[in-house]
Amino acid sequence: MSKKIVSVLVAMLFSFVVAGIAVAGQGPETITLKAKKGDVHFAHWKHQEKTKCGECHHGPGHSPYKEGMKIQTCDKCHNKSFENKKLNSVMKAAHKNCRDCHKQHKSEGAPTKCGGCHKK
């Protein structure tokens, strides 16, 4: 794996860890996810107003987050040994979750093209 991809994944992982450490129902206002197509400035609080924590954060077997549950880093499961090759990286898992949700909320202004989230 190239150093650039590893750097991007580490930056994304760090951002998810910071979000996971935060108190449920709070968390950081914004999380910056470093990506080669452009950084994603994820409006965490804005998303919390519209969805439950369990829509993004989950436990083993994709069990929804419940208050008090320890949030693991995404790469604990979403890595090369993950059985589902479509979700075997943090980037793939985030893209799947975010894009599917954004498609459902397109009429509310949720971006559905790469440039809507990735800013160079």
MMTF fields as JSON, N, C-alpha, C and O atoms, coordinates in Angstrom:
{
  "mmtfVersion": "1.0.0",
  "mmtfProducer": "UNKNOWN",
  "numBonds": 479,
  "numAtoms": 480,
  "numGroups": 120,
  "numChains": 1,
  "numModels": 1,
  "chainsPerModel": [1],
  "groupsPerChain": [120],
  "chainIdList": ["A"],
  "bondAtomList": [4, 2, 8, 6, 12, 10, 16, 14, 20, 18, 24, 22, 28, 26, 32, 30, 36, 34, 40, 38, 44, 42, 48, 46, 52, 50, 56, 54, 60, 58, 64, 62, 68, 66, 72, 70, 76, 74, 80, 78, 84, 82, 88, 86, 92, 90, 96, 94, 100, 98, 104, 102, 108, 106, 112, 110, 116, 114, 120, 118, 124, 122, 128, 126, 132, 130, 136, 134, 140, 138, 144, 142, 148, 146, 152, 150, 156, 154, 160, 158, 164, 162, 168, 166, 172, 170, 176, 174, 180, 178, 184, 182, 188, 186, 192, 190, 196, 194, 200, 198, 204, 202, 208, 206, 212, 210, 216, 214, 220, 218, 224, 222, 228, 226, 232, 230, 236, 234, 240, 238, 244, 242, 248, 246, 252, 250, 256, 254, 260, 258, 264, 262, 268, 266, 272, 270, 276, 274, 280, 278, 284, 282, 288, 286, 292, 290, 296, 294, 300, 298, 304, 302, 308, 306, 312, 310, 316, 314, 320, 318, 324, 322, 328, 326, 332, 330, 336, 334, 340, 338, 344, 342, 348, 346, 352, 350, 356, 354, 360, 358, 364, 362, 368, 366, 372, 370, 376, 374, 380, 378, 384, 382, 388, 386, 392, 390, 396, 394, 400, 398, 404, 402, 408, 406, 412, 410, 416, 414, 420, 418, 424, 422, 428, 426, 432, 430, 436, 434, 440, 438, 444, 442, 448, 446, 452, 450, 456, 454, 460, 458, 464, 462, 468, 466, 472, 470, 476, 474],
  "bondOrderList": [1, 1, 1, 1, 1, 1, 1, 1, 1, 1, 1, 1, 1, 1, 1, 1, 1, 1, 1, 1, 1, 1, 1, 1, 1, 1, 1, 1, 1, 1, 1, 1, 1, 1, 1, 1, 1, 1, 1, 1, 1, 1, 1, 1, 1, 1, 1, 1, 1, 1, 1, 1, 1, 1, 1, 1, 1, 1, 1, 1, 1, 1, 1, 1, 1, 1, 1, 1, 1, 1, 1, 1, 1, 1, 1, 1, 1, 1, 1, 1, 1, 1, 1, 1, 1, 1, 1, 1, 1, 1, 1, 1, 1, 1, 1, 1, 1, 1, 1, 1, 1, 1, 1, 1, 1, 1, 1, 1, 1, 1, 1, 1, 1, 1, 1, 1, 1, 1, 1],
  "groupList": [{"groupName": "MET", "atomNameList": ["N", "CA", "C", "O"], "elementList": ["N", "C", "C", "O"], "formalChargeList": [0, 0, 0, 0], "bondAtomList": [1, 0, 2, 1, 3, 2], "bondOrderList": [1, 1, 2], "singleLetterCode": "M", "chemCompType": "L-PEPTIDE LINKING"}, {"groupName": "SER", "atomNameList": ["N", "CA", "C", "O"], "elementList": ["N", "C", "C", "O"], "formalChargeList": [0, 0, 0, 0], "bondAtomList": [1, 0, 2, 1, 3, 2], "bondOrderList": [1, 1, 2], "singleLetterCode": "S", "chemCompType": "L-PEPTIDE LINKING"}, {"groupName": "LYS", "atomNameList": ["N", "CA", "C", "O"], "elementList": ["N", "C", "C", "O"], "formalChargeList": [0, 0, 0, 0], "bondAtomList": [1, 0, 2, 1, 3, 2], "bondOrderList": [1, 1, 2], "singleLetterCode": "K", "chemCompType": "L-PEPTIDE LINKING"}, {"groupName": "ILE", "atomNameList": ["N", "CA", "C", "O"], "elementList": ["N", "C", "C", "O"], "formalChargeList": [0, 0, 0, 0], "bondAtomList": [1, 0, 2, 1, 3, 2], "bondOrderList": [1, 1, 2], "singleLetterCode": "I", "chemCompType": "L-PEPTIDE LINKING"}, {"groupName": "VAL", "atomNameList": ["N", "CA", "C", "O"], "elementList": ["N", "C", "C", "O"], "formalChargeList": [0, 0, 0, 0], "bondAtomList": [1, 0, 2, 1, 3, 2], "bondOrderList": [1, 1, 2], "singleLetterCode": "V", "chemCompType": "L-PEPTIDE LINKING"}, {"groupName": "LEU", "atomNameList": ["N", "CA", "C", "O"], "elementList": ["N", "C", "C", "O"], "formalChargeList": [0, 0, 0, 0], "bondAtomList": [1, 0, 2, 1, 3, 2], "bondOrderList": [1, 1, 2], "singleLetterCode": "L", "chemCompType": "L-PEPTIDE LINKING"}, {"groupName": "ALA", "atomNameList": ["N", "CA", "C", "O"], "elementList": ["N", "C", "C", "O"], "formalChargeList": [0, 0, 0, 0], "bondAtomList": [1, 0, 2, 1, 3, 2], "bondOrderList": [1, 1, 2], "singleLetterCode": "A", "chemCompType": "L-PEPTIDE LINKING"}, {"groupName": "PHE", "atomNameList": ["N", "CA", "C", "O"], "elementList": ["N", "C", "C", "O"], "formalChargeList": [0, 0, 0, 0], "bondAtomList": [1, 0, 2, 1, 3, 2], "bondOrderList": [1, 1, 2], "singleLetterCode": "F", "chemCompType": "L-PEPTIDE LINKING"}, {"groupName": "GLY", "atomNameList": ["N", "CA", "C", "O"], "elementList": ["N", "C", "C", "O"], "formalChargeList": [0, 0, 0, 0], "bondAtomList": [1, 0, 2, 1, 3, 2], "bondOrderList": [1, 1, 2], "singleLetterCode": "G", "chemCompType": "PEPTIDE LINKING"}, {"groupName": "GLN", "atomNameList": ["N", "CA", "C", "O"], "elementList": ["N", "C", "C", "O"], "formalChargeList": [0, 0, 0, 0], "bondAtomList": [1, 0, 2, 1, 3, 2], "bondOrderList": [1, 1, 2], "singleLetterCode": "Q", "chemCompType": "L-PEPTIDE LINKING"}, {"groupName": "PRO", "atomNameList": ["N", "CA", "C", "O"], "elementList": ["N", "C", "C", "O"], "formalChargeList": [0, 0, 0, 0], "bondAtomList": [1, 0, 2, 1, 3, 2], "bondOrderList": [1, 1, 2], "singleLetterCode": "P", "chemCompType": "L-PEPTIDE LINKING"}, {"groupName": "GLU", "atomNameList": ["N", "CA", "C", "O"], "elementList": ["N", "C", "C", "O"], "formalChargeList": [0, 0, 0, 0], "bondAtomList": [1, 0, 2, 1, 3, 2], "bondOrderList": [1, 1, 2], "singleLetterCode": "E", "chemCompType": "L-PEPTIDE LINKING"}, {"groupName": "THR", "atomNameList": ["N", "CA", "C", "O"], "elementList": ["N", "C", "C", "O"], "formalChargeList": [0, 0, 0, 0], "bondAtomList": [1, 0, 2, 1, 3, 2], "bondOrderList": [1, 1, 2], "singleLetterCode": "T", "chemCompType": "L-PEPTIDE LINKING"}, {"groupName": "ASP", "atomNameList": ["N", "CA", "C", "O"], "elementList": ["N", "C", "C", "O"], "formalChargeList": [0, 0, 0, 0], "bondAtomList": [1, 0, 2, 1, 3, 2], "bondOrderList": [1, 1, 2], "singleLetterCode": "D", "chemCompType": "L-PEPTIDE LINKING"}, {"groupName": "HIS", "atomNameList": ["N", "CA", "C", "O"], "elementList": ["N", "C", "C", "O"], "formalChargeList": [0, 0, 0, 0], "bondAtomList": [1, 0, 2, 1, 3, 2], "bondOrderList": [1, 1, 2], "singleLetterCode": "H", "chemCompType": "L-PEPTIDE LINKING"}, {"groupName": "TRP", "atomNameList": ["N", "CA", "C", "O"], "elementList": ["N", "C", "C", "O"], "formalChargeList": [0, 0, 0, 0], "bondAtomList": [1, 0, 2, 1, 3, 2], "bondOrderList": [1, 1, 2], "singleLetterCode": "W", "chemCompType": "L-PEPTIDE LINKING"}, {"groupName": "CYS", "atomNameList": ["N", "CA", "C", "O"], "elementList": ["N", "C", "C", "O"], "formalChargeList": [0, 0, 0, 0], "bondAtomList": [1, 0, 2, 1, 3, 2], "bondOrderList": [1, 1, 2], "singleLetterCode": "C", "chemCompType": "L-PEPTIDE LINKING"}, {"groupName": "TYR", "atomNameList": ["N", "CA", "C", "O"], "elementList": ["N", "C", "C", "O"], "formalChargeList": [0, 0, 0, 0], "bondAtomList": [1, 0, 2, 1, 3, 2], "bondOrderList": [1, 1, 2], "singleLetterCode": "Y", "chemCompType": "L-PEPTIDE LINKING"}, {"groupName": "ASN", "atomNameList": ["N", "CA", "C", "O"], "elementList": ["N", "C", "C", "O"], "formalChargeList": [0, 0, 0, 0], "bondAtomList": [1, 0, 2, 1, 3, 2], "bondOrderList": [1, 1, 2], "singleLetterCode": "N", "chemCompType": "L-PEPTIDE LINKING"}, {"groupName": "ARG", "atomNameList": ["N", "CA", "C", "O"], "elementList": ["N", "C", "C", "O"], "formalChargeList": [0, 0, 0, 0], "bondAtomList": [1, 0, 2, 1, 3, 2], "bondOrderList": [1, 1, 2], "singleLetterCode": "R", "chemCompType": "L-PEPTIDE LINKING"}],
  "groupTypeList": [0, 1, 2, 2, 3, 4, 1, 4, 5, 4, 6, 0, 5, 7, 1, 7, 4, 4, 6, 8, 3, 6, 4, 6, 8, 9, 8, 10, 11, 12, 3, 12, 5, 2, 6, 2, 2, 8, 13, 4, 14, 7, 6, 14, 15, 2, 14, 9, 11, 2, 12, 2, 16, 8, 11, 16, 14, 14, 8, 10, 8, 14, 1, 10, 17, 2, 11, 8, 0, 2, 3, 9, 12, 16, 13, 2, 16, 14, 18, 2, 1, 7, 11, 18, 2, 2, 5, 18, 1, 4, 0, 2, 6, 6, 14, 2, 18, 16, 19, 13, 16, 14, 2, 9, 14, 2, 1, 11, 8, 6, 10, 12, 2, 16, 8, 8, 16, 14, 2, 2],
  "groupIdList": [1, 2, 3, 4, 5, 6, 7, 8, 9, 10, 11, 12, 13, 14, 15, 16, 17, 18, 19, 20, 21, 22, 23, 24, 25, 26, 27, 28, 29, 30, 31, 32, 33, 34, 35, 36, 37, 38, 39, 40, 41, 42, 43, 44, 45, 46, 47, 48, 49, 50, 51, 52, 53, 54, 55, 56, 57, 58, 59, 60, 61, 62, 63, 64, 65, 66, 67, 68, 69, 70, 71, 72, 73, 74, 75, 76, 77, 78, 79, 80, 81, 82, 83, 84, 85, 86, 87, 88, 89, 90, 91, 92, 93, 94, 95, 96, 97, 98, 99, 100, 101, 102, 103, 104, 105, 106, 107, 108, 109, 110, 111, 112, 113, 114, 115, 116, 117, 118, 119, 120],
  "secStructList": [7, 7, 2, 2, 2, 2, 2, 2, 2, 2, 2, 2, 2, 2, 2, 2, 2, 2, 2, 2, 2, 1, 7, 6, 6, 7, 7, 7, 1, 7, 3, 3, 3, 7, 7, 6, 6, 7, 3, 3, 3, 3, 7, 2, 2, 2, 2, 2, 2, 2, 1, 7, 4, 4, 4, 6, 7, 5, 7, 4, 4, 4, 7, 5, 7, 7, 6, 6, 7, 7, 7, 7, 7, 4, 4, 4, 6, 1, 1, 6, 6, 7, 1, 7, 4, 4, 4, 1, 1, 2, 2, 2, 2, 2, 2, 2, 2, 2, 2, 2, 2, 2, 2, 2, 6, 4, 4, 4, 6, 7, 7, 7, 1, 2, 2, 2, 2, 3, 3, 7],
  "xCoordList": [0.863, 0.0, 0.909, 1.899, 0.561, 1.417, 1.345, 0.365, 2.408, 2.478, 1.356, 0.841, 0.971, -0.08, -1.429, -2.157, -1.751, -3.02, -3.029, -4.032, -1.906, -1.811, -2.001, -2.689, -1.393, -1.532, -2.978, -3.459, -3.674, -5.078, -5.914, -6.76, -5.684, -6.456, -6.184, -7.103, -4.938, -4.602, -5.299, -5.828, -5.299, -5.967, -7.463, -8.059, -8.075, -9.512, -9.769, -10.704, -8.952, -9.109, -9.007, -9.813, -8.025, -7.862, -9.126, -9.58, -9.69, -10.903, -12.062, -12.83, -12.188, -13.263, -13.045, -14.007, -11.794, -11.496, -11.884, -12.487, -11.537, -11.896, -13.408, -13.904, -14.144, -15.603, -16.094, -17.052, -15.442, -15.859, -15.593, -16.334, -14.548, -14.195, -15.179, -15.395, -15.762, -16.67, -17.891, -18.259, -18.49, -19.677, -20.833, -21.01, -21.623, -22.766, -23.695, -23.977, -24.171, -25.055, -24.295, -24.917, -23.011, -22.164, -21.189, -21.543, -19.984, -18.949, -18.452, -18.967, -17.443, -16.908, -17.897, -18.698, -17.828, -18.724, -18.434, -19.355, -17.17, -16.749, -15.566, -14.721, -15.52, -14.415, -13.831, -14.568, -12.523, -11.881, -11.264, -10.417, -11.706, -11.185, -10.274, -10.73, -9.001, -8.031, -8.226, -8.331, -8.275, -8.458, -7.762, -7.683, -7.255, -6.517, -7.413, -6.916, -8.702, -9.625, -10.071, -10.872, -9.565, -9.922, -10.464, -11.18, -10.12, -10.557, -12.073, -12.73, -12.605, -14.036, -14.153, -13.609, -14.863, -15.113, -16.513, -17.514, -16.55, -17.798, -18.457, -17.892, -19.641, -20.398, -21.092, -22.267, -20.362, -20.843, -22.12, -23.093, -22.127, -23.298, -24.518, -25.622, -24.334, -25.448, -26.055, -27.276, -25.208, -25.694, -26.39, -27.37, -25.887, -26.504, -27.927, -28.769, -28.199, -29.545, -30.548, -31.743, -30.068, -30.962, -30.987, -31.88, -30.025, -29.943, -29.482, -28.955, -29.677, -29.238, -27.796, -27.339, -27.096, -25.684, -25.488, -24.501, -26.43, -26.339, -26.415, -26.133, -26.789, -26.811, -25.397, -25.183, -24.439, -23.042, -22.146, -21.335, -22.296, -21.47, -22.164, -23.372, -21.387, -21.986, -20.995, -19.799, -21.522, -20.69, -20.548, -20.867, -20.076, -19.885, -21.179, -22.265, -21.049, -22.235, -23.114, -24.273, -22.575, -23.265, -24.424, -25.412, -24.302, -25.328, -25.305, -24.225, -26.472, -26.503, -25.869, -25.928, -25.267, -24.672, -25.741, -26.846, -25.394, -26.253, -25.403, -24.202, -26.013, -25.274, -24.435, -24.91, -23.184, -22.261, -21.427, -20.445, -21.819, -21.083, -19.703, -19.58, -18.684, -17.339, -17.281, -17.599, -16.874, -16.747, -15.323, -14.353, -15.221, -13.927, -13.507, -14.341, -12.226, -11.794, -12.321, -12.431, -12.64, -13.264, -12.407, -12.927, -11.084, -10.216, -10.098, -9.461, -10.702, -10.701, -11.398, -10.985, -12.441, -13.14, -12.937, -12.724, -13.007, -12.919, -11.458, -10.868, -10.893, -9.499, -9.412, -10.43, -8.227, -8.052, -8.574, -8.882, -8.679, -9.155, -10.683, -11.24, -11.357, -12.814, -13.378, -12.957, -14.308, -14.816, -15.456, -15.249, -16.218, -16.895, -15.891, -15.528, -15.45, -14.416, -14.898, -14.083, -16.201, -16.736, -16.626, -16.822, -16.308, -16.205, -14.895, -14.809, -13.867, -12.633, -11.614, -10.41, -12.092, -11.249, -12.148, -13.36, -11.551, -12.318, -12.935, -14.087, -12.166, -12.667, -13.892, -14.887, -13.831, -14.957, -16.191, -17.304, -16.001, -17.129, -17.767, -18.992, -16.931, -17.455, -18.182, -19.263, -17.594, -18.257, -19.607, -20.587, -19.675, -20.943, -21.999, -23.115, -21.656, -22.616, -23.049, -24.241, -22.085, -22.386, -23.146, -24.151, -22.675, -23.335, -24.755, -25.659, -24.969, -26.335, -27.272, -28.396, -26.816, -27.638, -27.876, -28.996, -26.833, -26.976, -27.947, -28.695, -27.947, -28.897, -30.334, -31.23, -30.553, -31.885, -32.335, -33.532, -31.381, -31.704, -31.34, -31.142, -31.257, -30.895, -31.863, -31.441, -33.142, -34.15, -33.995, -34.524, -33.267, -33.016, -31.692, -31.271, -31.042, -29.793, -28.527, -27.435, -28.642, -27.451, -26.656, -27.226, -25.356, -24.557, -24.43, -24.309, -24.46, -24.342, -23.162, -22.87, -22.495, -21.314, -20.07, -20.14, -18.946, -17.679, -17.36, -17.053, -17.435, -17.062, -17.963, -17.609, -19.123, -20.019, -19.483, -19.818, -18.654, -18.069, -16.555, -15.997, -15.893, -14.443, -14.103, -14.459, -13.415, -13.032, -11.523, -10.775, -11.082, -9.635, -9.168, -7.986],
  "yCoordList": [-1.174, 0.0, 1.237, 1.293, 2.202, 3.381, 4.214, 4.16, 4.987, 5.828, 6.854, 7.201, 7.341, 8.358, 7.791, 8.434, 6.592, 5.96, 5.676, 5.907, 5.174, 4.889, 6.176, 6.182, 7.273, 8.558, 9.019, 9.5, 8.874, 9.273, 8.424, 8.951, 7.12, 6.228, 6.515, 6.473, 6.804, 7.122, 8.413, 8.504, 9.415, 10.683, 10.466, 11.018, 9.658, 9.371, 8.631, 8.959, 7.648, 6.862, 7.744, 7.617, 8.636, 9.547, 10.374, 10.561, 10.864, 11.68, 10.873, 11.375, 9.615, 8.779, 8.455, 8.369, 8.278, 8.005, 9.21, 9.058, 10.406, 11.622, 11.689, 12.037, 11.357, 11.371, 10.318, 10.555, 9.159, 8.084, 8.35, 7.88, 9.097, 9.409, 10.409, 10.43, 11.222, 12.275, 11.675, 10.525, 12.45, 12.033, 11.846, 12.661, 10.779, 10.534, 11.731, 12.299, 12.113, 13.262, 14.571, 15.629, 14.539, 15.723, 15.539, 15.675, 15.236, 15.052, 16.377, 17.439, 16.303, 17.527, 18.157, 17.463, 19.467, 20.169, 19.755, 19.457, 19.736, 19.38, 18.428, 18.547, 17.486, 16.538, 16.672, 16.606, 16.859, 16.948, 15.604, 15.092, 15.041, 13.772, 14.072, 14.581, 13.765, 14.006, 12.966, 11.772, 13.424, 12.513, 13.087, 14.305, 12.202, 12.69, 13.408, 14.224, 13.138, 13.853, 15.181, 15.898, 15.502, 16.734, 16.4, 15.414, 17.224, 16.978, 17.07, 17.84, 16.27, 16.308, 16.974, 16.481, 18.091, 18.79, 18.365, 18.998, 17.282, 16.638, 17.415, 17.553, 17.915, 18.7, 17.732, 17.41, 17.276, 16.256, 16.7, 15.947, 17.92, 18.384, 18.479, 18.12, 18.953, 19.074, 17.696, 17.553, 16.699, 15.342, 14.776, 14.041, 15.117, 14.626, 15.143, 14.468, 16.332, 16.9, 16.105, 16.118, 15.413, 14.743, 13.225, 12.583, 12.646, 11.191, 10.702, 11.478, 9.434, 8.83, 8.359, 8.029, 8.331, 7.929, 6.553, 6.325, 5.65, 4.285, 4.177, 3.114, 5.25, 5.219, 5.181, 4.676, 5.706, 5.732, 4.881, 4.095, 5.043, 4.302, 2.989, 2.954, 1.905, 0.604, -0.317, -0.035, -1.423, -2.415, -3.661, -3.638, -4.748, -6.006, -6.464, -6.323, -7.012, -7.474, -6.328, -6.532, -5.146, -3.908, -3.586, -2.977, -3.998, -3.656, -2.15, -1.583, -1.474, -0.017, 0.432, -0.265, 1.601, 2.201, 2.418, 2.877, 2.084, 2.373, 3.147, 2.901, 4.077, 4.906, 4.04, 3.053, 4.431, 3.706, 2.67, 2.162, 2.351, 1.359, 1.918, 3.076, 1.093, 1.514, 1.558, 0.58, 2.694, 2.821, 2.433, 3.058, 1.394, 0.938, 1.791, 2.447, 1.782, 2.446, 1.644, 0.419, 2.35, 1.717, 0.593, -0.424, 0.79, -0.203, -1.495, -2.449, -1.532, -2.781, -3.877, -5.036, -3.511, -4.472, -4.157, -5.056, -2.874, -2.48, -2.395, -1.317, -3.579, -3.701, -4.822, -5.417, -5.11, -6.096, -7.491, -8.265, -7.828, -9.163, -9.214, -10.282, -8.086, -8.045, -8.855, -8.657, -9.752, -10.67, -9.956, -10.36, -8.921, -8.193, -7.246, -6.222, -7.583, -6.796, -5.393, -4.513, -5.179, -3.843, -2.92, -1.71, -3.495, -2.719, -2.985, -2.775, -3.45, -3.86, -2.732, -2.983, -1.507, -0.37, 0.69, 0.695, 1.571, 2.665, 3.532, 3.954, 3.796, 4.634, 3.994, 4.678, 2.705, 2.031, 2.038, 2.263, 1.797, 1.773, 3.156, 3.283, 4.189, 5.554, 5.95, 6.536, 5.633, 5.969, 5.276, 5.899, 4.023, 3.27, 3.908, 4.17, 4.154, 4.697, 6.115, 6.42, 6.965, 8.375, 8.538, 9.247, 7.888, 8.052, 7.522, 8.156, 6.373, 5.823, 6.783, 7.014, 7.338, 8.27, 9.558, 10.068, 10.073, 11.309, 11.131, 12.054, 9.959, 9.698, 9.744, 10.247, 9.228, 9.237, 10.648, 10.933, 11.534, 12.898, 13.955, 15.125, 13.532, 14.441, 15.619, 16.751, 15.361, 16.431, 17.487, 18.592, 17.147, 18.088, 18.831, 19.595, 18.604, 19.297, 18.532, 19.094, 17.27, 16.468, 16.271, 15.867, 16.548, 16.391, 14.923, 14.045, 14.676, 13.301, 13.121, 11.998, 14.19, 14.124, 14.275, 14.852, 13.767, 13.786, 15.199, 15.375, 16.196, 17.552, 18.201, 19.237, 17.609, 18.134, 17.939, 18.702, 16.921, 16.641, 16.854, 17.402, 16.419, 16.552, 17.93, 18.271, 18.721, 20.09, 20.177, 19.881, 20.582, 20.737, 22.106, 22.418],
  "zCoordList": [0.0, 0.0, 0.0, 0.729, -0.812, -0.903, 0.376, 1.119, 0.611, 1.808, 1.816, 2.879, 0.64, 0.542, 0.998, 1.755, 0.535, 0.922, 2.416, 3.092, 2.931, 4.37, 5.161, 6.182, 4.692, 5.39, 5.419, 6.445, 4.295, 4.218, 5.165, 5.887, 5.168, 6.042, 7.515, 8.333, 7.856, 9.25, 9.669, 10.777, 8.78, 9.094, 9.286, 10.211, 8.409, 8.546, 9.852, 10.583, 10.139, 11.355, 12.587, 13.508, 12.614, 13.738, 13.931, 15.06, 12.847, 12.936, 13.504, 14.324, 13.063, 13.586, 15.066, 15.83, 15.468, 16.88, 17.727, 18.789, 17.258, 17.986, 18.147, 19.219, 17.089, 17.169, 18.159, 18.894, 18.182, 19.064, 20.526, 21.39, 20.814, 22.199, 22.795, 24.007, 21.954, 22.419, 23.114, 22.872, 23.955, 24.684, 23.699, 22.793, 23.87, 22.994, 23.005, 24.06, 21.829, 21.717, 21.651, 21.547, 21.705, 21.641, 20.499, 19.328, 20.849, 19.849, 19.307, 19.655, 18.448, 17.872, 16.896, 16.27, 16.777, 15.852, 14.416, 13.655, 14.047, 12.69, 12.779, 13.665, 11.853, 11.76, 10.36, 9.376, 10.259, 8.953, 8.621, 9.352, 7.504, 7.009, 5.831, 4.807, 5.966, 4.899, 3.806, 4.087, 2.553, 1.423, 0.198, 0.032, -0.66, -1.822, -2.824, -3.6, -2.835, -3.729, -3.129, -3.729, -1.972, -1.275, 0.099, 0.276, 1.063, 2.437, 2.566, 1.866, 3.475, 3.798, 5.162, 6.15, 5.212, 6.472, 6.919, 6.582, 7.682, 8.086, 9.219, 10.304, 8.958, 9.949, 10.912, 10.737, 11.92, 12.851, 13.569, 13.617, 14.128, 14.881, 13.974, 14.384, 12.762, 11.811, 11.536, 11.473, 11.376, 11.134, 12.374, 12.252, 13.572, 14.806, 14.969, 15.562, 14.45, 14.558, 13.732, 14.025, 12.7, 11.76, 11.865, 11.311, 12.564, 12.603, 13.967, 14.763, 14.235, 15.492, 15.36, 14.266, 16.46, 16.469, 15.818, 15.119, 16.054, 15.541, 14.031, 13.479, 13.35, 11.89, 11.325, 10.222, 12.065, 11.608, 12.498, 12.007, 13.809, 14.769, 15.088, 15.326, 15.089, 15.365, 16.042, 16.119, 16.529, 17.203, 16.353, 15.164, 16.941, 16.217, 15.552, 16.115, 14.354, 13.639, 13.182, 12.82, 13.197, 12.807, 13.744, 13.331, 15.012, 15.995, 16.233, 16.399, 16.255, 16.414, 17.723, 18.736, 17.677, 18.864, 19.927, 19.637, 21.144, 22.298, 23.29, 23.404, 24.007, 24.952, 25.877, 26.439, 26.021, 26.883, 26.15, 26.691, 24.905, 24.133, 23.765, 23.366, 23.904, 23.518, 21.987, 21.311, 21.467, 20.017, 19.634, 20.063, 18.822, 18.331, 17.14, 16.516, 16.829, 15.614, 14.426, 14.483, 13.368, 12.197, 11.616, 11.158, 11.64, 11.027, 11.839, 11.393, 13.018, 13.787, 12.979, 13.015, 12.26, 11.399, 9.912, 9.099, 9.574, 8.171, 7.739, 7.668, 7.452, 7.028, 5.998, 5.645, 5.522, 4.44, 4.781, 3.874, 6.067, 6.429, 6.571, 6.828, 6.409, 6.477, 5.315, 4.175, 5.569, 4.549, 3.361, 2.217, 3.611, 2.536, 1.876, 2.455, 0.681, -0.008, -0.372, -0.645, -0.378, -0.665, 0.542, 0.422, 1.72, 2.958, 3.691, 4.901, 2.964, 3.634, 3.817, 3.864, 3.917, 4.298, 4.919, 4.704, 5.677, 6.294, 5.203, 5.313, 4.151, 3.062, 2.399, 2.159, 2.105, 1.453, 2.351, 1.875, 3.63, 4.567, 4.685, 4.688, 4.782, 4.888, 3.61, 3.667, 2.454, 1.193, 1.087, 0.677, 1.44, 1.354, 2.245, 1.798, 3.483, 4.444, 4.059, 4.03, 3.769, 3.478, 2.166, 2.117, 1.106, -0.2, -0.177, -0.721, 0.443, 0.506, 1.23, 0.783, 2.337, 3.114, 2.315, 2.277, 1.687, 0.911, -0.252, -0.575, -0.883, -1.973, -1.442, -2.121, -0.245, 0.368, 0.712, 0.725, 0.991, 1.423, 0.377, 0.706, -0.876, -1.964, -2.058, -2.295, -1.875, -1.979, -0.885, -1.007, 0.186, 1.283, 1.091, 1.96, -0.047, -0.343, -0.024, -0.108, 0.337, 0.633, -0.66, -1.674, -0.639, -1.857, -2.251, -1.398, -3.555, -4.047, -5.002, -5.415, -5.349, -6.215, -5.342, -4.257, -5.805, -5.04, -4.519, -3.339, -5.407, -5.058, -4.023, -3.46, -3.761, -2.741, -1.328, -0.421, -1.142, 0.173, 0.167, 1.118, -0.911, -1.02, -1.551, -2.679, -0.746, -1.116, -1.276, -0.345, -2.451, -2.707, -2.327, -2.471]
}
